[in-house]
Amino acid sequence: MSNRRARARGPALALVCLWLAWAAGAQAQPLPSEARQVGERFLYAFSRNDRDAISAMIPKRAENLFGPCPFDRMPSLYDPRADGRVGAVEFRGKMSDPGLPAKGIVILRLMEEGGTKIWRVRQIYWYDELPKGAEIPERSPTDADQRQEPRLREAAKRFIHHWLAGNFDEMAGLVFRWWEVDRRPPKWVRMTRVELKARPTTLDGIRVDFKAKLKILRILPRTVRGNIWLVKEDGVWRVRPLTFAFFF
């Protein structure tokens, strides 16, 4: 497998939890049993690439899909880079939730719509220090990738602009809906145990850190960590997909 293909698959298969550093010292809060069950079902479904089950647990309304804007104002956007279909843009600025780090990264996916290639937001991470091994482009390796850098910055800026304005319907048209993309179930990975721990936030819903145990090829143990954000919609707990992070 080429390095480019490995990097392109990384954000889809091994999403990095980038909030754990600042959250480690926070006081845990009770996690309702219904929310815990949904969080566990979501993680088991993700480990099996069960996109039907995942989609059933995603918020249906755009305002719940994204939630209140975590940015206090438009952040500085810098160091855009692309590697094939995967792009990244760093950000730094003041957050509306004082617990969130002041920096992070927007991950984007290159799509083709109506014969035109366009960048869509796939994931947003906040972090104090980017973990080693994060499958995120480090640079734009080709001339073609470098030409995409201004478009990446503009796509990230447009998304955050609408988030700040509360234009949730506009935001919904600017995302790569990874949870709707069919993927074959992995035959060599099985999740055996999940631990969830709620963290405080000034935004809505419940931010939850998790640790999960996997078995690779039925015998090799592996621990993964990450974060999910749960929100209640029509009395049912659901999971926000753009702030879901999963690190193998």
N, C-alpha and C positions, 0 to 999 in steps of 0.2 A: 504494500500500500504506500502511495506517495505521501510525502510530508504534507502537501497541500490538502489531500483528501482527509488525512488524519486531523488536521486543524479544522477543516470544514465540518467534520462530524462532531468535533469536540463539544461545541455549545449545545448540540441537540442531544447528545448521549451522556454528557458529563458536565452538567451545569454546576458552576462553582458557587458555594455559599460564601458570600463576602461580607456578611454582617456579624459573623461569629466573634470577631475580635472585640468589637465595642460592646457586644451584648453579653459577653462572658461574665461581667461583674454585675449585671442587672439582677434585681430581685425577681424570682419566678412568681407567676400568678396562676391561680387555678385554671385548668383547661376543661371546659365543659365536656362531658362524656360524648355527646353527639358530635362535637367538633373534633374530638380525638378520633372517633371512629371514621369520620370523613377523611381526616388527614392520613390515617393508616391505609384506608382503601385507596386513596389517591396514590400514595407511594408504592403500594403493591401493584397497582395498575400501571404506573410508570415503569416499574422494573420489568413488566411483561410487555411493554409497548402496546397496552390495551387502549387504543385511542378512543374507542366507543365509551368505555368506562370513564376515561379522563374527561372527555367532552361533556358527559352527563354531570360532572362535578364542577364545571366552569360556570361562573356567573352568566346569566342570560342577558341582563341589562348592562349597557355600556358603562353607566355610572358605577356599577358594582364591579365590573371587569377591571377597572383601573383604580377607583377610589379617589379620595382627596389627594391633591397634588402634594408630593413630599418636598417640592422645591419652593422656597420662599420667593424667589425671583429667578429670572433666566440666569443659569450658571455660565461660567466661562467654558467654552467647548474648544478642545485642542487635541493635537496629535491624532488626527483621523488616519486610518490605514485600512487597506483592503487586501484580502488574499483570496482570490477567486470569488466565491459567492458569499463569503463571510466578511463583515466589516466591523470596525470598532471606533468609537469616539470617546475620549476621556472628558470628564466634566469636573468642575470644582466650583463651589459656591455655598451660600447659606441655605439650610434646609428648614422647612416648616416644623419638622419633628426634631427637637434638640438632641435626641438620641442617635439620629442617623449621622454617619460620618459626612464630612463636607466634600468628599470626592467620590468618584465612582466611574463607571464606564457603561456606555450604551452599546449593545451588540445588535447588529443589523444583518439582514439577509437579502441578497440580490434576487429579485423576482422579475418575471416577464409577464407583463399585463398589456393586452392589446397590441402585442408586437413591440412594446417598449420595455426596456429594462429599468427597474426602479428599486430603490432601497426601502425596505420596511423594517421597523423595529421588532426585534425578536425578544430581547431581554434587557433589563436594567439592573445593574449591580451597584451597591454601595460598599466601600471597603476602607479600612485603615491601611492595610498592606495587602497587595495582590498576592495570593498564595502561589508558591512555586508549582508548576505543572498546570496552571490554568490554561485551558485550550482556547486562547485568544490570540488573534494575529499580533505579532510584535512589530511588523513593518509591512509596507507594500512592496513585494519582491519584484514586480514587473512594471514596465512603463504603463501598461494598461491598468494595473491596479492603482498606480499613482494618479492616473487621470480621474479615478473615482473619488479621490479624497475630498474635493469640494462638495460633491454630491452627498457624501456621507455626512459631512458637517451640517449641510442644509436639511437633510432628512431628520437628523437628531434634533436640530433647532426647531423645526416645524412641529414635531411631536411634543416637545416640552412646552412650546408656545401654547398649543391647544390645551395641554394639561393645566397650565397656569390659568387659562381662561375658563376652564371647566367645560370645554367643548368635547364632551365624551364621544359623541357620534362621529365627529371629525377624527378623533384619535383612533376609533375602531377601524377606519379605512386606511390607517397608516401602519398597521402591525402585520407581521408574519404570524399567521395562526398555526403555529407548529403542532398544536394538539389536534388539528384536523388532517394532518398528513399521515397517511397509512405507513406503517413500518412493520416489518416482520418481527414476530416475537422472538427474543433471544433464547436459543436452546441451551445455552451454557451458563446462564445466570439465574439464580433463584434467591429471592429475598426471604429470610427466615425470621427476622425480628426487627421491630421498629420501636424506638424510644422518642417520645415527643416532650418538649418543654416550652411552655408559653413564656413570652417576653413582653414587657410593658411597652406601650407606644402611645403617643398622643393622637395618632391618626385612628381611623375606624378599624374594626375587625380585630383579629388576634394574630400577632406575629409569632411563629412557632419555629424553634430550632429542632432538628431531628438528627438522630444517629441510627443508622440501619446496618444490619448484618446481612451479608450476602454469602452465597456459596458459588464459587466459580468451578465449572466442570464437575459439579456435585461434591467436590472434596476440598477445594481451596477456599479458606475463609477470607473475607474482605469486609472492612468497615467503611461505610460512606457517611458523609455528613452533609447537611444542607439546611434549607429554610423554606417554609411555606407560609403563605399569608391567607388566613381564613376569614371569610366575611359571610354574614347571614343575609340571605335573600329569600323573602317570602317564607320566613320561618325555617329555612333549610341552610345549613352550613355549606359553603362552596369555597373553592380554592382559586386564587388569582394567578393566572399563568405567567404573566410578565415579570413577577417578582418571586417566582419559584426558582430556587437554586439547588443544584445537586452536584456534588463533587465525588467522583470515583477516586 
